[in-house]
Amino acid sequence: MRTPLSGSTGPRRRTLLAASAASAVVSLSAGGTAWGAPDADPYDALLTRARTQLTGGTFDAADPDFAAALKVLDTQASGWWRELDRSAGRTALWADLSPAKDPGNFGQSYTRLRTIATAWATPGTSLTDSAEAAEALLDALRFLHSEAYRPDRPEAGNWWFWEIGAPRALMDTCVLLRDGLPAADLTAYVSTVAKFCPDPDRRTNAPTLSETGANRADKAVIVALRGLLARDAATLALARDGLSDVRDKGKNSLFTYVTSGDGFYEDGSFVQHGSVAYTGTYGSVLLGSAGQLIALLAGSEWAVTDPKTSVLYEAVERTFSPVVFDGLMMDALRGRAISREKAPDHQDGAAALGHILQLATGAPAAYAERWRALAKGWMGRNKTNPYLGLVGVPALARAKAVLDDPAVPAADRLTGHFAFADMDRVVHRRPGWALTLSLSSQRIAAYEAGNGENLHGWYTGDGMAYLYDGDDLGQFGDGFWATVDPYRLPGTTVDTRPRTDIGTGGGTGTYRPKNAVAGGAVLDGRYGAAAMELIADGSTLRAKKSWFFLDNAVVALGADITASDGRTIETVVENRNLHAAGTPRLTVDGRRQPSHTGWSAALPDANWAHLEGTGGYVFAESPKPPKSPKSPEPPDSAPDGPRLHALREDRTGTWRAINTGADTGGSTTPVTRRYLTLWLDHGTSPSSSSYAYVLLPGASAAATAAWAKSRPVHVVANDATAQAVEARRSGLLAAHFWRAGSSAGITASGPCTVLVRRNDDGVALAVADPGRTGATVTLELPFPVREVIRADDTVTVTPGRRPVATVRVEGSRGHSHTAAMR
């Protein structure tokens, strides 16, 4: 029996059993009701498991990692505890969350109460077993029920707080305090949640709207906890069936691949809110909540037995693994969450890793073994933000079990090329680095903003290129979004017009541009080509952009860059976060450039540049298309092509400037970071301008100079018809055709992306239609072919000296079609 304690208490023995604490007998009085031992029945067994999911299992409080996690929990909980208003005439529980009836305020209030309750229920904190804390928690719950969150109040403001945020935190708190909750109180809280979250299937404030993705998974957990607390078998079955969407015959099942809208796609994409690439937040939440419910109900009469749960298991390696780099969740998959000060990439990466290890506890052994190896590799390589310092006791226990098990190998970094056609994202991974492209189209939003979040996300979907370096894991997580120039995001071509904040109102909204082309093809899982037609928002700017992904380089081409608004157009090659005081060496054509802040220079004749610790940049000349006498060059344009500029600057910003959200708003504390920016100036109102540059991530200055001299990759075409490169050493030709034409020895009958590679094994072909406009495309190839070894059923090849491939692209949603020949 645990003895009730008042005031503070620390661990009384070396080993603290959180699991046994969940079912321990506590003899303090709480609101006139004794805290007694639970009955031994299925509901109590699952409620004990639910409590353990919140507090952790058996752990050693003297272990430095657990001691640190307990300290973090204790510091947060005791801080909320000290600030909790317990006065009789209070109008809110915390002064900064007043009035309590506001959805954002009561939603956050329940979250804080859950933190205090978790500390109370977890051995080893200053609040453990505190009778005073228990009484105050019960009183605070009654206050919120009376003043803010009760069945007779209509929903107003952000629906999420009513239907997910508040009920989830409330049900968790009830699980933690359940032995001491008076029956009348528990009934009141369960009834409130039943009103606002009656099932996982529908949006309560919009009953014709079916819940999908992460929202459905969250609601399923809420309904399950409500069913356990109410001891209602039908409600538990409703929660379980919600994962599979039994009500609507699987239409919105979380265990099925979708071909449009929200959910997991077979190519590894994940979409939420209809058009947003959201693997990193909503996808992760879905993985966590579905995995939690599967683990919670396992072995019971309500166990999840849907055979299609394999979709969830496959998503770990198909959807999540390609977009996690050494434990960082790539920002191109985090939507408006990039603007959240308290949720940088390493935090969302840690959350996904924790969800994967949680899912591994109940997954088939073959899956679980691979996932644990993945997780061990991620944790071992991230020394910048160590995983063990980012998570609470439950996730920590699972992680340490993996790290301490010599039978679990640490997986190497994933390599390969991944074209996520269904969410307009491209990821190219090499042993030491990765580059991710964030594209957009009529189908996938350029950005999502709203509820005060992501106020400066204007260009994040316009071809932004995120370069991840294994030696600089803080690039995007170290104050980047609060300080970067939002008009100069790497990889983008922009009109320099001033922009106003977006997403300042209630609710969330997305912007989908008018272009059709976004995406590309992948060859042998190793090489790739991608393209995006830029139709700028609120500007006459138009551009054709392509990228070609090779073993050690990424070639970026831009063509037909045109605008007529009288403003300067820029293409941003790099905008590197040098952190608080970085002064890495910049070398241009062998000459070291100044390193002091405030330096800037025009470098119109630059052949190559190298930034110490990042890599090299080679500037290639684009083949010149013939000029039309009907289209004279505007007098203010750059007649010899865009001019390279460089800038070193210290930039100061605040998180509040990009996020004013009710529960995610940033601080007003100034943040300063140093940047090195390289950009190409296309001049004012350019007509058919172009650019061509090569990224050499991780290359030395000497290697960059050698690359610039030898030019192993040749830019074959860069105009309104085609953009193409030839990599002679690897036998690779790659092109994107904007219309019918010939380039790099390839003739295409219409728009498409093509990669052709010839080596000793034969000829390999990959084709895609990222614009999704054609039915078939016919290609004449430059390499002779005797026979077809393998081909997708959509590809027909006629062998010969000039073989012809006919590819049925209609209905393929921009995915690659492949063939192997010799």
C-alpha positions in Angstrom: 0.0 0.0 0.0 1.3 3.5 -0.9 1.2 5.9 2.1 -0.5 9.2 1.3 2.0 12.0 1.3 1.6 15.8 1.6 4.0 18.3 0.2 7.0 17.1 -1.7 8.4 13.6 -1.9 11.2 12.0 -3.8 11.9 8.4 -4.6 12.0 6.2 -1.5 13.8 3.3 -3.1 16.0 2.7 -6.1 13.5 1.0 -8.3 10.1 2.6 -8.7 7.3 0.6 -10.2 5.1 2.8 -12.2 3.0 -0.1 -13.4 2.2 -1.3 -9.9 1.5 2.3 -8.9 -1.3 2.3 -11.5 -3.2 -0.3 -9.4 -2.0 0.6 -5.9 -4.3 1.4 -3.1 -4.4 4.9 -1.8 -6.3 5.7 1.4 -6.6 9.4 1.1 -10.0 11.1 1.0 -10.9 12.9 -2.2 -14.1 14.9 -2.2 -15.6 12.6 0.3 -14.8 9.4 -1.7 -12.1 6.9 -0.6 -9.5 6.0 -3.1 -9.8 2.2 -3.0 -8.4 -0.8 -4.9 -10.0 -1.4 -8.3 -12.1 -4.5 -8.9 -10.4 -7.3 -10.9 -12.3 -7.2 -14.2 -11.4 -6.6 -17.9 -12.1 -2.9 -17.6 -9.7 -2.4 -14.7 -7.0 -4.4 -16.4 -7.2 -2.1 -19.5 -7.5 1.0 -17.3 -4.3 -0.1 -15.6 -2.7 -0.5 -19.0 -3.9 2.9 -20.1 -2.4 4.5 -16.9 0.9 2.7 -17.6 0.9 4.2 -21.1 0.8 7.6 -19.4 3.3 7.0 -16.6 5.6 4.3 -17.9 6.5 0.8 -16.8 9.2 -0.4 -14.4 12.2 1.9 -14.2 15.1 2.8 -12.1 14.9 6.3 -10.8 18.6 6.4 -10.1 19.4 5.8 -13.8 20.6 9.2 -15.1 18.3 9.1 -18.1 15.2 8.4 -16.1 16.2 10.9 -13.4 16.5 13.6 -16.1 13.1 12.7 -17.6 11.5 12.8 -14.1 13.1 16.2 -13.5 11.7 17.6 -16.7 8.2 16.3 -15.8 8.5 17.5 -12.3 9.7 21.0 -13.3 6.8 21.4 -15.8 4.2 20.0 -13.4 5.3 21.8 -10.3 5.5 25.1 -12.3 1.8 24.7 -13.3 1.0 23.6 -9.8 2.5 26.7 -8.2 0.7 29.0 -10.6 -2.7 27.2 -10.3 -5.3 29.6 -8.9 -7.1 27.7 -6.1 -9.0 30.7 -4.8 -12.8 30.6 -4.2 -13.6 33.4 -6.6 -11.4 32.5 -9.5 -12.5 33.0 -13.1 -9.7 30.8 -14.6 -7.2 28.2 -13.4 -4.3 30.2 -14.7 -4.1 33.9 -15.2 -2.8 33.5 -18.8 -5.7 31.3 -19.7 -8.6 33.6 -18.9 -11.5 33.5 -19.4 -11.7 29.8 -18.8 -14.8 29.4 -21.1 -12.7 30.3 -24.2 -12.0 27.0 -26.1 -8.3 27.6 -26.4 -8.1 28.4 -22.7 -10.0 25.4 -21.4 -8.3 23.2 -23.9 -4.9 24.2 -22.6 -6.1 24.1 -19.0 -7.0 20.4 -19.3 -3.6 19.8 -20.8 -1.9 21.4 -17.8 -4.0 19.4 -15.4 -3.0 16.2 -17.2 0.7 17.2 -16.7 0.1 17.7 -13.0 -1.9 14.5 -12.7 0.9 12.6 -14.5 3.5 13.8 -12.1 1.1 12.9 -9.2 0.8 9.4 -10.5 4.4 8.9 -11.4 6.8 7.9 -8.6 9.8 10.1 -8.1 8.4 13.6 -8.5 7.7 16.3 -5.9 4.0 15.8 -6.4 3.9 12.0 -6.2 1.0 10.9 -3.9 0.4 14.5 -2.8 -3.1 14.6 -1.1 -3.1 18.4 -1.6 -2.5 18.0 -5.4 -5.2 15.3 -5.6 -7.8 17.5 -4.0 -6.8 20.5 -6.1 -7.0 18.5 -9.3 -10.5 17.2 -8.5 -11.6 20.8 -7.6 -10.0 22.2 -10.8 -11.9 19.6 -13.0 -15.1 20.6 -11.3 -14.4 24.2 -12.0 -13.8 23.6 -15.7 -16.9 21.5 -16.0 -19.0 24.2 -14.3 -17.5 27.2 -16.1 -16.3 26.0 -19.5 -16.7 22.5 -20.8 -20.1 20.9 -20.3 -22.7 19.3 -22.5 -25.1 22.2 -22.6 -22.6 24.6 -24.1 -22.6 24.9 -27.9 -19.3 24.6 -29.8 -17.8 28.0 -30.7 -14.4 28.9 -32.0 -11.9 26.1 -33.0 -13.7 22.8 -33.1 -10.5 20.9 -32.3 -10.4 22.0 -28.7 -14.0 20.8 -28.1 -13.8 17.5 -29.9 -10.2 16.3 -29.6 -7.9 18.6 -27.5 -10.0 19.0 -24.3 -11.6 15.5 -24.3 -8.3 13.7 -24.8 -6.6 15.5 -21.9 -9.7 15.1 -19.7 -10.0 11.4 -20.3 -6.3 10.9 -19.7 -6.6 12.8 -16.4 -9.6 10.7 -15.4 -7.6 7.6 -16.1 -4.8 8.8 -13.8 -7.2 9.9 -11.0 -9.9 7.3 -11.5 -9.7 5.6 -8.1 -10.5 8.9 -6.3 -13.0 10.4 -8.7 -16.5 10.6 -7.2 -19.0 8.7 -9.3 -21.0 11.8 -10.0 -17.9 13.7 -11.2 -16.8 10.8 -13.5 -20.3 10.5 -14.9 -20.4 14.3 -15.6 -17.1 14.2 -17.4 -17.9 11.1 -19.4 -21.2 12.6 -20.4 -19.5 15.8 -21.6 -17.0 13.9 -23.8 -19.9 11.7 -25.1 -21.6 14.9 -26.3 -18.6 16.4 -28.1 -16.9 13.2 -29.2 -19.6 10.5 -29.4 -17.8 8.4 -32.0 -14.6 8.5 -34.2 -16.7 8.7 -37.4 -18.1 12.2 -37.7 -17.2 15.8 -36.9 -19.7 16.6 -34.2 -20.2 20.2 -35.2 -20.6 19.1 -38.8 -22.3 15.7 -38.8 -22.1 15.2 -42.5 -18.3 15.5 -42.4 -16.5 12.1 -42.0 -13.4 12.1 -39.8 -10.2 11.0 -41.6 -6.6 10.3 -40.8 -5.1 11.6 -37.6 -8.4 13.1 -36.4 -10.2 9.8 -36.6 -7.3 8.0 -34.8 -7.4 10.6 -32.0 -11.1 10.3 -31.6 -10.9 6.5 -31.5 -8.5 6.7 -28.5 -10.8 9.2 -26.8 -13.9 7.0 -27.3 -12.0 4.0 -26.0 -10.9 5.7 -22.8 -14.5 6.9 -22.4 -15.7 3.4 -22.8 -13.3 2.0 -20.3 -14.2 4.7 -17.7 -17.9 4.1 -18.3 -17.4 0.3 -18.4 -19.4 0.3 -21.6 -18.6 -2.6 -24.0 -20.5 -1.0 -26.9 -18.4 2.2 -26.7 -15.2 0.2 -26.7 -16.4 -1.7 -29.8 -17.3 1.7 -31.4 -13.7 2.9 -30.8 -12.1 -0.2 -32.2 -14.4 -0.2 -35.2 -13.7 3.4 -35.8 -10.1 2.6 -36.9 -11.5 0.4 -39.7 -14.5 2.7 -40.3 -17.0 -0.2 -40.0 -19.9 2.3 -40.0 -19.2 3.4 -43.5 -17.9 0.0 -44.8 -14.2 1.0 -44.6 -14.5 4.1 -46.7 -12.3 6.1 -44.2 -10.5 3.2 -42.7 -7.0 4.0 -41.4 -5.9 0.6 -42.6 -6.4 1.1 -46.3 -4.4 2.9 -49.1 -6.2 5.9 -50.5 -6.0 7.3 -54.0 -7.2 10.8 -53.2 -7.9 12.9 -50.1 -6.6 12.0 -46.6 -4.6 9.0 -45.6 -1.7 6.7 -46.6 -1.0 6.3 -50.3 0.8 3.2 -51.7 3.7 5.3 -52.8 4.4 6.4 -49.2 2.6 9.7 -49.3 0.5 10.9 -46.5 -2.1 13.7 -46.9 -4.3 15.4 -44.4 -6.8 18.3 -44.8 -7.4 17.1 -48.3 -4.3 18.6 -50.0 -1.4 19.0 -47.5 1.7 16.8 -47.3 1.5 16.0 -43.6 3.5 12.9 -42.8 5.5 14.7 -40.1 2.6 15.8 -37.9 -0.8 14.4 -38.7 0.7 11.2 -40.1 2.8 10.8 -37.0 -0.2 11.5 -34.7 -2.2 8.8 -36.6 0.6 6.3 -36.2 0.8 7.1 -32.5 -2.9 7.1 -31.7 -3.7 4.0 -33.8 -0.7 2.2 -32.3 -1.7 3.2 -28.8 -5.2 1.9 -29.2 -3.9 -1.4 -30.8 -1.6 -1.9 -27.8 -4.3 -0.8 -25.3 -6.9 -3.3 -26.5 -4.6 -6.2 -27.3 -5.6 -9.5 -25.8 -9.0 -8.2 -24.8 -12.4 -9.0 -26.3 -12.1 -5.6 -28.1 -8.7 -6.3 -29.6 -8.1 -4.8 -33.1 -8.1 -7.8 -35.5 -8.5 -6.0 -38.8 -6.2 -8.0 -41.2 -5.4 -4.8 -43.0 -3.4 -3.3 -40.1 -0.4 -4.3 -42.3 -1.0 -0.9 -44.1 0.0 0.8 -40.8 3.0 -1.5 -40.4 4.2 -0.9 -43.9 3.9 2.8 -43.4 6.8 2.8 -41.0 9.3 2.0 -43.8 7.3 3.2 -46.8 6.1 6.6 -45.4 8.1 7.6 -42.4 11.6 6.2 -42.8 12.4 8.1 -46.0 11.5 11.5 -44.4 13.4 11.0 -41.1 17.0 12.0 -41.1 19.0 10.9 -38.1 15.9 11.4 -35.9 14.9 14.7 -37.5 11.4 14.9 -39.2 11.9 16.7 -42.4 10.2 20.1 -42.4 8.8 19.7 -45.9 6.4 17.2 -44.3 5.4 19.2 -41.2 3.0 21.9 -42.7 2.2 24.8 -40.5 4.0 23.1 -37.6 7.3 24.6 -38.8 6.2 27.8 -37.1 5.8 26.2 -33.7 8.6 27.3 -31.4 8.2 24.3 -29.1 8.0 21.7 -31.9 11.2 21.9 -34.0 12.1 19.1 -36.3 13.9 17.0 -33.7 10.9 17.1 -31.4 8.5 15.9 -34.1 11.2 13.4 -35.2 11.4 12.1 -31.6 7.6 11.8 -31.5 7.5 9.7 -34.6 10.4 7.5 -33.3 8.5 7.0 -30.1 5.3 6.0 -32.0 7.3 3.5 -34.1 8.8 1.8 -31.0 5.3 1.8 -29.4 3.9 0.1 -32.5 6.7 -2.4 -32.4 5.6 -3.7 -29.0 2.6 -5.4 -30.7 3.7 -5.8 -34.3 4.8 -9.0 -36.0 8.4 -9.8 -35.2 9.7 -9.3 -38.7 8.5 -5.7 -38.7 9.5 -5.0 -35.1 13.1 -6.1 -35.6 13.6 -3.8 -38.6 12.0 -0.9 -36.8 14.1 -1.2 -33.7 17.3 -1.3 -35.9 16.1 1.9 -37.7 15.4 3.6 -34.4 18.7 2.6 -32.9 20.5 4.1 -35.9 18.6 7.3 -35.6 19.2 7.6 -31.9 22.9 6.8 -32.2 23.7 9.3 -34.9 21.9 12.4 -33.5 24.3 13.9 -31.0 22.9 17.4 -31.5 19.6 16.7 -29.8 19.9 13.3 -28.2 16.6 11.4 -28.2 16.8 10.3 -24.6 16.6 13.9 -23.5 13.5 14.7 -25.6 11.0 12.2 -24.3 9.1 11.2 -21.2 9.4 8.0 -19.1 7.2 5.7 -21.2 9.0 6.4 -24.5 12.4 6.5 -22.7 11.8 3.0 -21.3 11.2 1.6 -24.8 14.2 3.4 -26.3 16.6 2.3 -23.6 15.5 -1.3 -24.1 16.5 -1.0 -27.7 19.8 0.8 -27.0 20.8 -1.7 -24.3 20.1 -4.8 -26.4 23.2 -6.0 -28.2 21.1 -8.2 -30.5 19.6 -5.1 -32.1 21.9 -3.7 -34.8 22.0 0.1 -35.6 20.8 0.5 -39.1 22.8 2.7 -41.5 21.3 5.8 -43.0 18.8 5.0 -45.7 19.9 5.9 -49.2 17.9 6.1 -52.4 15.6 8.3 -54.4 12.0 8.7 -53.4 9.4 10.4 -55.5 6.2 10.8 -53.5 3.9 11.7 -56.5 0.7 11.8 -54.4 2.0 14.6 -52.2 4.4 16.5 -54.5 7.5 15.7 -52.5 10.8 14.4 -53.6 13.6 13.0 -51.3 17.1 12.2 -52.4 19.2 10.4 -49.8 23.0 9.7 -50.0 25.2 8.3 -47.3 26.2 11.7 -45.8 23.3 13.9 -46.8 19.7 14.2 -48.1 17.9 16.8 -50.1 14.1 17.2 -50.0 12.0 19.2 -52.5 8.7 20.8 -51.5 6.6 21.2 -54.6 2.9 22.1 -55.1 0.2 22.0 -57.7 -3.5 22.1 -58.3 -3.6 18.9 -56.2 -1.3 19.6 -53.3 -1.2 22.9 -51.4 1.8 25.2 -51.5 1.2 25.9 -47.8 -1.3 25.6 -45.0 -1.8 28.5 -42.6 -4.5 29.5 -40.1 -5.3 29.8 -36.4 -2.4 32.2 -36.3 0.1 29.7 -37.5 2.7 29.8 -40.4 2.2 33.4 -41.1 5.1 33.7 -43.5 4.9 30.3 -45.3 4.3 31.9 -48.7 7.1 30.2 -50.6 7.6 26.9 -48.7 5.9 24.9 -51.5 7.4 26.7 -54.4 10.3 24.3 -54.9 12.1 24.9 -51.6 15.1 22.6 -51.3 16.0 21.4 -47.8 19.6 20.2 -47.6 20.2 17.9 -44.6 23.8 17.3 -43.6 24.8 14.7 -41.1 27.3 17.1 -39.6 24.8 19.9 -39.1 21.6 18.5 -37.6 20.6 21.9 -36.3 20.2 23.6 -39.7 16.4 23.9 -39.6 15.7 23.2 -35.9 18.0 26.0 -34.6 15.8 29.1 -34.8 15.6 28.8 -38.6 12.0 29.7 -39.2 12.0 32.6 -36.7 15.0 34.2 -38.4 15.3 33.2 -42.0 14.4 35.7 -44.8 11.1 34.2 -45.8 11.5 35.7 -49.3 14.8 33.8 -49.9 14.1 30.2 -49.2 16.7 27.8 -50.9 15.6 26.6 -54.3 12.8 29.0 -54.9 12.3 31.6 -57.7 10.4 34.5 -56.3 8.9 37.9 -57.1 10.4 40.3 -54.5 7.0 42.0 -53.8 6.1 42.6 -50.2 3.7 40.1 -48.6 1.3 40.4 -45.8 0.8 37.8 -43.0 -1.4 34.8 -43.9 -3.5 32.6 -41.6 -4.2 35.3 -39.1 -7.9 34.4 -38.7 -9.7 31.4 -37.2 -9.6 28.1 -38.9 -7.0 26.8 -41.3 -6.8 27.3 -45.0 -4.6 26.2 -47.8 -3.3 27.8 -51.0 -3.2 25.6 -54.1 -1.5 27.1 -57.2 -2.8 26.7 -60.7 0.0 24.6 -62.2 -0.4 21.0 -63.1 3.2 19.9 -63.3 4.8 18.9 -60.0 6.8 15.7 -59.5 9.0 13.4 -61.5 10.4 10.0 -62.1 12.7 7.6 -60.2 15.1 5.1 -61.9 16.4 2.0 -60.1 15.6 3.6 -56.7 18.8 5.6 -57.1 18.4 8.4 -59.7 15.7 10.9 -60.1 14.4 13.9 -62.1 11.6 16.3 -61.0 9.9 19.4 -62.4 7.5 22.1 -61.3 5.8 24.8 -63.3 5.8 27.9 -61.2 2.7 30.1 -61.5 3.3 32.6 -58.8 0.6 33.7 -56.4 -0.4 37.4 -56.9 2.3 38.0 -59.6 2.8 37.5 -63.3 5.9 35.5 -62.5 6.1 32.2 -64.4 9.0 29.7 -64.5 9.8 26.2 -65.5 12.0 24.5 -62.9 13.7 21.1 -63.0 16.0 19.1 -60.7 18.2 16.1 -61.6 19.4 13.9 -58.8 22.7 12.0 -59.2 25.1 10.1 -57.0 26.9 13.1 -55.5 25.2 16.0 -57.1 21.8 17.8 -57.7 21.5 19.8 -60.9 18.9 22.6 -60.7 17.7 24.2 -63.9 15.3 27.1 -64.5 13.9 28.3 -67.9 11.3 30.6 -69.4 11.4 32.8 -66.3 9.1 35.7 -67.2 7.4 38.5 -65.3 6.0 41.9 -66.1 5.2 43.6 -62.8 8.3 45.9 -62.7 9.9 44.1 -59.8 13.1 42.1 -59.4 13.0 38.3 -59.7 15.4 36.2 -57.8 16.4 32.5 -57.7 17.8 31.5 -54.3 20.7 29.0 -54.5 21.4 28.8 -50.8 20.4 30.5 -47.5 22.4 28.6 -44.9 21.8 28.9 -41.2 25.3 29.5 -39.7 23.8 29.5 -36.2 24.5 32.1 -33.6 28.1 32.9 -34.4 29.3 30.7 -37.4 31.9 32.0 -39.8 32.5 29.2 -42.2 34.8 30.0 -45.1 33.2 31.0 -48.4 35.5 30.4 -51.4 34.6 31.6 -54.9 36.8 30.4 -57.8 39.6 29.7 -55.4 39.5 33.0 -53.6 38.5 33.3 -50.0 35.7 35.8 -49.5 35.3 38.1 -46.4 33.8 36.4 -43.4 32.4 39.5 -41.5 28.7 40.0 -41.0 27.3 42.6 -43.4 29.5 41.6 -46.3 27.8 41.4 -49.6 29.1 41.2 -53.2 28.0 40.8 -56.8 29.8 37.8 -58.3 28.7 37.9 -62.0 31.6 35.8 -63.3 31.6 33.1 -60.6 32.3 29.7 -61.9 32.0 27.8 -58.6 31.7 28.5 -54.9 32.3 26.5 -51.7 30.9 26.9 -48.2 32.9 25.2 -45.6 31.0 22.5 -43.8 28.2 22.5 -46.4 29.5 21.8 -49.8 30.0 23.2 -53.3 28.0 25.1 -55.9 28.9 25.1 -59.6 27.3 27.6 -61.9 26.7 26.2 -65.4 25.8 28.0 -68.6 22.4 27.2 -70.1 22.3 26.4 -73.8 20.9 29.5 -75.4 17.6 29.1 -77.3 17.3 31.2 -80.5 16.0 34.7 -79.8 12.8 35.8 -81.4 12.8 39.2 -83.1 9.3 39.7 -81.8 10.4 39.4 -78.2 13.1 42.0 -77.6 14.9 41.9 -74.3 13.6 44.4 -71.7 16.2 47.1 -71.0 16.3 46.3 -67.3 16.9 42.6 -67.6 20.3 40.8 -67.2 21.4 40.3 -70.8 24.1 37.8 -70.0 22.0 35.7 -67.7 21.3 36.1 -64.0 24.1 37.5 -61.8 25.2 35.7 -58.6 25.1 37.6 -55.4 26.3 36.7 -51.9 25.4 38.1 -48.5 26.5 37.4 -44.9 24.0 38.8 -42.4 22.8 38.5 -38.8 19.0 38.2 -38.8 16.8 38.8 -35.7 13.2 37.7 -35.5 10.7 36.3 -33.0 8.6 33.2 -33.0 5.6 35.3 -32.3 6.0 37.0 -35.6 5.2 33.8 -37.4 2.9 32.1 -34.9 0.2 33.7 -32.7 -1.8 30.5 -32.2 -3.9 30.1 -29.1 -1.9 27.0 -27.9 1.2 27.2 -30.1 2.0 30.9 -30.2 5.6 31.8 -30.0 7.5 34.0 -27.7 8.4 37.7 -28.3 12.0 37.0 -27.2 14.3 38.1 -30.0 16.3 35.3 -31.7 19.4 36.1 -33.8 21.0 33.8 -36.3 23.7 34.3 -38.9 23.1 33.4 -42.6 25.1 33.0 -45.8 22.9 33.6 -48.8 23.6 33.0 -52.5 21.1 34.1 -55.1 20.8 34.8 -58.8 19.3 38.1 -59.8 17.2 37.8 -63.0 16.7 41.6 -63.2 13.5 43.5 -63.4 10.6 42.0 -65.3 12.8 39.4 -67.0 11.7 37.7 -70.3 12.7 34.1 -70.8 15.5 34.2 -68.3 17.1 31.0 -67.1 19.6 29.5 -64.6 21.7 26.4 -64.1 23.6 25.4 -61.0 24.8 22.3 -59.4 24.7 21.4 -55.7 27.6 19.2 -54.4 26.6 18.5 -50.8 29.6 17.6 -48.6 32.2 18.2 -51.3 35.5 19.9 -50.4 36.7 23.1 -52.1 39.2 21.1 -54.1 36.5 18.6 -55.2 34.2 21.4 -56.2 37.0 23.1 -58.2 37.7 19.8 -59.9 34.0 19.2 -60.7 33.7 22.7 -62.2 36.7 22.1 -64.4 35.8 18.6 -65.6 32.0 19.2 -65.9 31.1 15.5 -65.6 27.4 16.5 -66.0 26.5 18.4 -69.1 23.4 20.6 -69.4 22.0 19.5 -72.7 18.9 21.7 -72.8 17.3 24.4 -70.7 14.4 26.1 -72.4 10.6 26.1 -72.7 10.6 22.8 -74.6 12.9 20.6 -72.4 15.4 20.7 -69.6 17.9 17.9 -69.8 21.3 16.8 -68.5 23.8 14.1 -69.4 26.0 12.3 -66.9 28.5 10.6 -69.0 30.3 8.7 -66.3 27.2 6.9 -65.1 25.7 6.6 -68.6 22.6 8.6 -67.6 20.4 10.8 -69.6 17.6 12.7 -67.8 15.1 15.2 -69.2 11.8 16.8 -68.5 9.8 17.7 -71.6 7.4 20.5 -71.2 6.0 19.7 -74.7 6.8 17.5 -77.6 10.4 17.7 -78.7 13.9 16.2 -78.8 16.7 16.6 -76.4 19.7 14.5 -75.1 19.0 12.0 -77.9 15.5 11.4 -76.7 12.4 12.4 -78.7 9.2 12.7 -76.8 5.7 12.9 -78.2 4.5 15.1 -75.3 5.1 16.3 -71.8 6.9 13.8 -69.5 9.9 13.2 -67.3 12.4 10.6 -68.6 15.5 8.9 -67.3 17.5 6.5 -69.4 20.7 4.7 -68.2 23.0 2.4 -70.2 25.7 0.3 -68.5 27.1 -3.2 -68.8 23.8 -4.7 -67.6 21.8 -3.0 -70.4 19.4 -0.1 -70.7 17.1 1.0 -67.9 14.1 3.4 -68.5 11.9 5.4 -66.2 9.0 7.7 -67.3 6.4 9.7 -65.5 3.8 12.3 -66.4 3.9 14.7 -63.4 1.4 17.0 -65.1 -1.1 14.1 -65.3 -2.4 15.5 -68.6 -1.6 12.8 -71.1 -3.0 9.4 -72.0 0.1 7.9 -73.6 3.6 9.2 -74.4 5.9 7.8 -77.1 9.7 8.0 -76.7 12.4 7.4 -79.2 15.5 6.3 -77.2 19.2 7.0 -78.1 20.6 3.5 -77.2 20.2 0.4 -79.3 18.0 -2.4 -77.7 17.9 -6.1 -78.8 15.3 -7.3 -76.3 13.1 -6.3 -73.4 14.1 -8.0 -70.1 11.3 -6.6 -68.0 8.7 -3.9 -68.4 5.7 -2.6 -66.4 2.4 -3.6 -68.0 2.0 0.1 -69.0 5.2 0.1 -71.1 5.7 -1.4 -74.5 9.1 -1.3 -76.2 9.9 -1.9 -79.8 13.6 -2.9 -80.0 16.0 -1.6 -82.6 18.8 0.8 -83.2 16.5 3.6 -82.2 14.0 1.8 -79.9 10.6 3.2 -79.3 8.8 3.0 -76.0 5.1 3.7 -75.6 4.0 4.4 -72.1 0.4 4.5 -70.9 0.5 7.3 -68.3 -3.2 7.9 -68.0 -4.6 7.3 -64.6 -1.1 6.7 -63.0 -1.2 9.8 -60.9 2.3 10.9 -61.9 4.0 7.7 -60.8 7.0 6.1 -62.6 6.8 3.5 -65.3 9.9 1.4 -65.8 11.5 -1.1 -68.2 14.8 -2.9 -68.4 16.3 -3.8 -71.8 19.5 -5.0 -73.4 
